[in-house]
């Protein structure tokens, strides 16, 4: 188990709109989300933000406090003569949230408290290339071991896992990865929940990265499209309200399998021909890099990225061609989604600015002016923490949803 560092950043949580007739659990849920996101942290703020009666707000706060979800956090300084408002916060000790990101390099795990602070983070060697049952058991065992070592640590309330594979969001299963032995229709969500003893949500890794990125930025930066360049090419999308859009089954954002502009008859790992991943993925770049010289027939991704860093001409040409293919695909995506921001993530972007520069050039040159005039194409603000932060956001929102608030307070 390798320790990694995690940065604590504020995250916006969504809050449902309230009508005149809401249940006690719905009003308490809205109050909890507003407090957790920092949008309203005093009783007066909550009344003003929700439009609820003072008595309804007071009852909701009393219910949250009775189950240990609410804590006092001092007083806000008053600008006038009025009494300073008591500052409220979600009690960090209410529980632990586990966020996971599983890809071909390993499994990144972060444990957060309910105050959105990372308690510990580590990397496990098991990956999507490992046996899924072994991965599940290893993750659960390591988290249980950490809880035992920290006697008095609160229970894990919720876990969210992002995985570099197509996910059926209705079933919580992995779908159609022909190169991942043992994962086809694997009930990842159910098995991980059984092993950890808490509710679990499974999503595609790029979806969680999009959510983490969108909620770390101002609302004006959504709709947001996150593209992860790795072994494949994954994408996640958040709408104008910064809500994750996965489609009816979870296939939204699978741009790996869009038809590429090149037509060289290159096979995709899914069995198709001339898909975007066939040319634009890091795996495709590495294959072309190794094929370009007998002296490097079996180099790995790190060696290819090292060549990019030293500005090897062959490596730069391969990365530039891949970026042109991806940029052309994004021009088509622009016409469907019209995002305010496209974020490109992946270690290859840290190795060279060629990929981002080429994608920008293609998108701005070929995209419809109406779709590009206010568009930002950039790298991630959160880096490799984006997916873990997205998992935290999704877990917090689910934990503070009305159905779970009702369970906490016994309604």
Buried (B, 14 or more C-beta within 10 A) or exposed (E): EEEBEBEEBEBBBEBBEBEEEBEBBBBBBBBBBBBBBEBBBBBBBBBEBBEBEEEBBBBBBEBBBEBBBBBEBEEBEEEEEEEEBBBBBBBBBBBBBBBBBBBBBBBBBBBBBBBBEBBBBBBBEBBBBBBBEEBBBBBBEBBBEBBEEEEEBBEBBBBBBBBBBBBBBEBBBBBBBEBBEBBBEBBBBBBBBEBBEBBBBBBBBBBBBBBBBBBBBEEEBBBBBBBBBBBBBBBBBBBEEBBBBBEEEBBBBBBBBBBBBBEEEBEBBBEBBBBBBBBBBBBBBBBBBBEBEEEBEEBEBEBBBBBBEEEBEEBBBBBBBBBBBBBBBBBBBBEEBBBBBBBBBBBBBBBBEBBBEBBBBBBBEBBEEEBBEEBEBEBBBBEBBBBBBBBBBBBBBBBBBBEBBBEBBEE
